[in-house]
Amino acid sequence: MPAAETRPAGRLRRGLTEPLLPFAVLALLAVAAAAAGQVVLCWASVGALAGYSLSGSV
């Protein structure tokens, strides 16, 4: 049985799995929540940023 060929990940897949994307989304969420006066959502997104950074994902 021949070995299965492995194909390199496409550009879109690599872009979606890049750690910068979730970091940017969480940062924008924190800024938007602060601007809208949503204190709890703002602190929740800041906490998510901290946890994401401390987990070694960035």
N, C-alpha and C positions, 0 to 999 in steps of 0.2 A: 504494500500500500504506500503510495507516494506521500511524502511529508506535505502537510498543508502549507500553502504559501501565506506568508504574513504580509499584509499591505500596510504601508505607512498611513498613519491617520491623516485625514484630509485637513485642509486649512480651517474649515468651520469647526470641526471637532476639536482641533488643537486650540482654537480661539476660545471655545466655550469651556474648556477645561483649564485654561490659564488662570492662575490664582488672582490675577488683577481684576477680572470681571466681577466676582462676588464682593471683593473688597470695594470696588468702585460703586457697586449697587448699594452696599450698606452705608457707605459714606454719603451718597446722595440721599438716601432715606433719612439719615440723621439730620442733614441740613434742611431737607424739606419738612421734616417733623418739627424742627426747631422754629422754622419760619412760620409754620401754621399754628404754633403754640401748643402742640401735642407733646407735653413734657414726658409722659410715660413712654410713648413710642420713641421719642428721641433718645431717652436713656436706655431703652431696650436695644436700639440699633447700635448705640455706642458700646454697650455691653457685648453685643454680638461681634462687633469689630475687635474688641479686646480678646474675646475668646478665640476668634478666628486667628488672630495674630499669635496668641500664646500657644495654639495647637501645633504650630509649625507649618501651617498651610501656606503661609506667605513667605 
